[in-house]
Amino acid sequence: MWDEPYLETCCRSTLHRLLLCEDAGRPSGLRDQPCLERLERMGLCALRSDGRFAITDAGLGRHRQEIGPID
């Protein structure tokens, strides 16, 4: 954990919203667009062909580590 890039509070919130969106993903153009782009650069989410962002397996792991598991 200590050798991973720090996630700002806004980016952690965006990561959690990505998890909650499940297969629907998050569309571009929302207020959290900069965070979505940062998470994409970090490999924690991916931009799909339909223009929506979806959480990756790495993002799920980082969510479990920093935010906690969803039961």
Phi and psi in radians as a Rosetta constraint file:
Dihedral C 1 N 2 CA 2 C 2 CIRCULARHARMONIC -1.273 0.35
Dihedral N 2 CA 2 C 2 N 3 CIRCULARHARMONIC -0.314 0.35
Dihedral C 2 N 3 CA 3 C 3 CIRCULARHARMONIC -1.704 0.35
Dihedral N 3 CA 3 C 3 N 4 CIRCULARHARMONIC 0.110 0.35
Dihedral C 3 N 4 CA 4 C 4 CIRCULARHARMONIC -1.650 0.35
Dihedral N 4 CA 4 C 4 N 5 CIRCULARHARMONIC 2.631 0.35
Dihedral C 4 N 5 CA 5 C 5 CIRCULARHARMONIC -1.055 0.35
Dihedral N 5 CA 5 C 5 N 6 CIRCULARHARMONIC 2.472 0.35
Dihedral C 5 N 6 CA 6 C 6 CIRCULARHARMONIC -1.191 0.35
Dihedral N 6 CA 6 C 6 N 7 CIRCULARHARMONIC 2.430 0.35
Dihedral C 6 N 7 CA 7 C 7 CIRCULARHARMONIC -1.814 0.35
Dihedral N 7 CA 7 C 7 N 8 CIRCULARHARMONIC 2.102 0.35
Dihedral C 7 N 8 CA 8 C 8 CIRCULARHARMONIC -1.079 0.35
Dihedral N 8 CA 8 C 8 N 9 CIRCULARHARMONIC 2.786 0.35
Dihedral C 8 N 9 CA 9 C 9 CIRCULARHARMONIC -0.972 0.35
Dihedral N 9 CA 9 C 9 N 10 CIRCULARHARMONIC -0.719 0.35
Dihedral C 9 N 10 CA 10 C 10 CIRCULARHARMONIC -1.120 0.35
Dihedral N 10 CA 10 C 10 N 11 CIRCULARHARMONIC -0.648 0.35
Dihedral C 10 N 11 CA 11 C 11 CIRCULARHARMONIC -1.262 0.35
Dihedral N 11 CA 11 C 11 N 12 CIRCULARHARMONIC -0.622 0.35
Dihedral C 11 N 12 CA 12 C 12 CIRCULARHARMONIC -1.119 0.35
Dihedral N 12 CA 12 C 12 N 13 CIRCULARHARMONIC -0.697 0.35
Dihedral C 12 N 13 CA 13 C 13 CIRCULARHARMONIC -1.098 0.35
Dihedral N 13 CA 13 C 13 N 14 CIRCULARHARMONIC -0.727 0.35
Dihedral C 13 N 14 CA 14 C 14 CIRCULARHARMONIC -1.142 0.35
Dihedral N 14 CA 14 C 14 N 15 CIRCULARHARMONIC -0.712 0.35
Dihedral C 14 N 15 CA 15 C 15 CIRCULARHARMONIC -1.050 0.35
Dihedral N 15 CA 15 C 15 N 16 CIRCULARHARMONIC -0.718 0.35
Dihedral C 15 N 16 CA 16 C 16 CIRCULARHARMONIC -1.149 0.35
Dihedral N 16 CA 16 C 16 N 17 CIRCULARHARMONIC -0.718 0.35
Dihedral C 16 N 17 CA 17 C 17 CIRCULARHARMONIC -1.098 0.35
Dihedral N 17 CA 17 C 17 N 18 CIRCULARHARMONIC -0.648 0.35
Dihedral C 17 N 18 CA 18 C 18 CIRCULARHARMONIC -1.057 0.35
Dihedral N 18 CA 18 C 18 N 19 CIRCULARHARMONIC -0.739 0.35
Dihedral C 18 N 19 CA 19 C 19 CIRCULARHARMONIC -1.108 0.35
Dihedral N 19 CA 19 C 19 N 20 CIRCULARHARMONIC -0.754 0.35
Dihedral C 19 N 20 CA 20 C 20 CIRCULARHARMONIC -1.172 0.35
Dihedral N 20 CA 20 C 20 N 21 CIRCULARHARMONIC -0.495 0.35
Dihedral C 20 N 21 CA 21 C 21 CIRCULARHARMONIC -1.273 0.35
Dihedral N 21 CA 21 C 21 N 22 CIRCULARHARMONIC -0.328 0.35
Dihedral C 21 N 22 CA 22 C 22 CIRCULARHARMONIC 0.894 0.35
Dihedral N 22 CA 22 C 22 N 23 CIRCULARHARMONIC -2.256 0.35
Dihedral C 22 N 23 CA 23 C 23 CIRCULARHARMONIC -1.264 0.35
Dihedral N 23 CA 23 C 23 N 24 CIRCULARHARMONIC -0.325 0.35
Dihedral C 23 N 24 CA 24 C 24 CIRCULARHARMONIC -1.172 0.35
Dihedral N 24 CA 24 C 24 N 25 CIRCULARHARMONIC -0.580 0.35
Dihedral C 24 N 25 CA 25 C 25 CIRCULARHARMONIC 1.275 0.35
Dihedral N 25 CA 25 C 25 N 26 CIRCULARHARMONIC 3.060 0.35
Dihedral C 25 N 26 CA 26 C 26 CIRCULARHARMONIC -1.939 0.35
Dihedral N 26 CA 26 C 26 N 27 CIRCULARHARMONIC 2.291 0.35
Dihedral C 26 N 27 CA 27 C 27 CIRCULARHARMONIC -1.302 0.35
Dihedral N 27 CA 27 C 27 N 28 CIRCULARHARMONIC 2.778 0.35
Dihedral C 27 N 28 CA 28 C 28 CIRCULARHARMONIC -1.274 0.35
Dihedral N 28 CA 28 C 28 N 29 CIRCULARHARMONIC 2.811 0.35
Dihedral C 28 N 29 CA 29 C 29 CIRCULARHARMONIC 1.566 0.35
Dihedral N 29 CA 29 C 29 N 30 CIRCULARHARMONIC 0.069 0.35
Dihedral C 29 N 30 CA 30 C 30 CIRCULARHARMONIC -1.512 0.35
Dihedral N 30 CA 30 C 30 N 31 CIRCULARHARMONIC 2.999 0.35
Dihedral C 30 N 31 CA 31 C 31 CIRCULARHARMONIC -1.093 0.35
Dihedral N 31 CA 31 C 31 N 32 CIRCULARHARMONIC -0.428 0.35
Dihedral C 31 N 32 CA 32 C 32 CIRCULARHARMONIC -1.615 0.35
Dihedral N 32 CA 32 C 32 N 33 CIRCULARHARMONIC 0.310 0.35
Dihedral C 32 N 33 CA 33 C 33 CIRCULARHARMONIC -0.921 0.35
Dihedral N 33 CA 33 C 33 N 34 CIRCULARHARMONIC -0.803 0.35
Dihedral C 33 N 34 CA 34 C 34 CIRCULARHARMONIC -1.041 0.35
Dihedral N 34 CA 34 C 34 N 35 CIRCULARHARMONIC -0.644 0.35
Dihedral C 34 N 35 CA 35 C 35 CIRCULARHARMONIC -1.226 0.35
Dihedral N 35 CA 35 C 35 N 36 CIRCULARHARMONIC -0.711 0.35
Dihedral C 35 N 36 CA 36 C 36 CIRCULARHARMONIC -1.032 0.35
Dihedral N 36 CA 36 C 36 N 37 CIRCULARHARMONIC -0.744 0.35
Dihedral C 36 N 37 CA 37 C 37 CIRCULARHARMONIC -1.166 0.35
Dihedral N 37 CA 37 C 37 N 38 CIRCULARHARMONIC -0.675 0.35
Dihedral C 37 N 38 CA 38 C 38 CIRCULARHARMONIC -1.150 0.35
Dihedral N 38 CA 38 C 38 N 39 CIRCULARHARMONIC -0.784 0.35
Dihedral C 38 N 39 CA 39 C 39 CIRCULARHARMONIC -1.078 0.35
Dihedral N 39 CA 39 C 39 N 40 CIRCULARHARMONIC -0.631 0.35
Dihedral C 39 N 40 CA 40 C 40 CIRCULARHARMONIC -1.131 0.35
Dihedral N 40 CA 40 C 40 N 41 CIRCULARHARMONIC -0.772 0.35
Dihedral C 40 N 41 CA 41 C 41 CIRCULARHARMONIC -1.079 0.35
Dihedral N 41 CA 41 C 41 N 42 CIRCULARHARMONIC -0.538 0.35
Dihedral C 41 N 42 CA 42 C 42 CIRCULARHARMONIC -1.449 0.35
Dihedral N 42 CA 42 C 42 N 43 CIRCULARHARMONIC -0.128 0.35
Dihedral C 42 N 43 CA 43 C 43 CIRCULARHARMONIC 1.442 0.35
Dihedral N 43 CA 43 C 43 N 44 CIRCULARHARMONIC 0.236 0.35
Dihedral C 43 N 44 CA 44 C 44 CIRCULARHARMONIC -1.579 0.35
Dihedral N 44 CA 44 C 44 N 45 CIRCULARHARMONIC -0.238 0.35
Dihedral C 44 N 45 CA 45 C 45 CIRCULARHARMONIC -2.588 0.35
Dihedral N 45 CA 45 C 45 N 46 CIRCULARHARMONIC 2.922 0.35
Dihedral C 45 N 46 CA 46 C 46 CIRCULARHARMONIC -2.377 0.35
Dihedral N 46 CA 46 C 46 N 47 CIRCULARHARMONIC 2.542 0.35
Dihedral C 46 N 47 CA 47 C 47 CIRCULARHARMONIC -1.519 0.35
Dihedral N 47 CA 47 C 47 N 48 CIRCULARHARMONIC 2.067 0.35
Dihedral C 47 N 48 CA 48 C 48 CIRCULARHARMONIC -1.415 0.35
Dihedral N 48 CA 48 C 48 N 49 CIRCULARHARMONIC 2.958 0.35
Dihedral C 48 N 49 CA 49 C 49 CIRCULARHARMONIC -1.136 0.35
Dihedral N 49 CA 49 C 49 N 50 CIRCULARHARMONIC -0.366 0.35
Dihedral C 49 N 50 CA 50 C 50 CIRCULARHARMONIC -1.517 0.35
Dihedral N 50 CA 50 C 50 N 51 CIRCULARHARMONIC 0.102 0.35
Dihedral C 50 N 51 CA 51 C 51 CIRCULARHARMONIC 1.461 0.35
Dihedral N 51 CA 51 C 51 N 52 CIRCULARHARMONIC 0.191 0.35
Dihedral C 51 N 52 CA 52 C 52 CIRCULARHARMONIC -1.919 0.35
Dihedral N 52 CA 52 C 52 N 53 CIRCULARHARMONIC 2.592 0.35
Dihedral C 52 N 53 CA 53 C 53 CIRCULARHARMONIC -1.598 0.35
Dihedral N 53 CA 53 C 53 N 54 CIRCULARHARMONIC 2.448 0.35
Dihedral C 53 N 54 CA 54 C 54 CIRCULARHARMONIC -2.313 0.35
Dihedral N 54 CA 54 C 54 N 55 CIRCULARHARMONIC 2.542 0.35
Dihedral C 54 N 55 CA 55 C 55 CIRCULARHARMONIC -1.205 0.35
Dihedral N 55 CA 55 C 55 N 56 CIRCULARHARMONIC 2.504 0.35
Dihedral C 55 N 56 CA 56 C 56 CIRCULARHARMONIC -1.729 0.35
Dihedral N 56 CA 56 C 56 N 57 CIRCULARHARMONIC 3.047 0.35
Dihedral C 56 N 57 CA 57 C 57 CIRCULARHARMONIC -1.061 0.35
Dihedral N 57 CA 57 C 57 N 58 CIRCULARHARMONIC -0.682 0.35
Dihedral C 57 N 58 CA 58 C 58 CIRCULARHARMONIC -1.101 0.35
Dihedral N 58 CA 58 C 58 N 59 CIRCULARHARMONIC -0.663 0.35
Dihedral C 58 N 59 CA 59 C 59 CIRCULARHARMONIC -1.147 0.35
Dihedral N 59 CA 59 C 59 N 60 CIRCULARHARMONIC -0.676 0.35
Dihedral C 59 N 60 CA 60 C 60 CIRCULARHARMONIC -1.097 0.35
Dihedral N 60 CA 60 C 60 N 61 CIRCULARHARMONIC -0.735 0.35
Dihedral C 60 N 61 CA 61 C 61 CIRCULARHARMONIC -1.121 0.35
Dihedral N 61 CA 61 C 61 N 62 CIRCULARHARMONIC -0.761 0.35
Dihedral C 61 N 62 CA 62 C 62 CIRCULARHARMONIC -1.149 0.35
Dihedral N 62 CA 62 C 62 N 63 CIRCULARHARMONIC -0.631 0.35
Dihedral C 62 N 63 CA 63 C 63 CIRCULARHARMONIC -1.089 0.35
Dihedral N 63 CA 63 C 63 N 64 CIRCULARHARMONIC -0.831 0.35
Dihedral C 63 N 64 CA 64 C 64 CIRCULARHARMONIC -1.022 0.35
Dihedral N 64 CA 64 C 64 N 65 CIRCULARHARMONIC -0.681 0.35
Dihedral C 64 N 65 CA 65 C 65 CIRCULARHARMONIC -1.268 0.35
Dihedral N 65 CA 65 C 65 N 66 CIRCULARHARMONIC -0.758 0.35
Dihedral C 65 N 66 CA 66 C 66 CIRCULARHARMONIC -1.711 0.35
Dihedral N 66 CA 66 C 66 N 67 CIRCULARHARMONIC -0.532 0.35
Dihedral C 66 N 67 CA 67 C 67 CIRCULARHARMONIC -1.934 0.35
Dihedral N 67 CA 67 C 67 N 68 CIRCULARHARMONIC -0.714 0.35
Dihedral C 67 N 68 CA 68 C 68 CIRCULARHARMONIC 2.171 0.35
Dihedral N 68 CA 68 C 68 N 69 CIRCULARHARMONIC 2.848 0.35
Dihedral C 68 N 69 CA 69 C 69 CIRCULARHARMONIC -1.280 0.35
Dihedral N 69 CA 69 C 69 N 70 CIRCULARHARMONIC 2.666 0.35
Dihedral C 69 N 70 CA 70 C 70 CIRCULARHARMONIC -1.866 0.35
Dihedral N 70 CA 70 C 70 N 71 CIRCULARHARMONIC 2.122 0.35
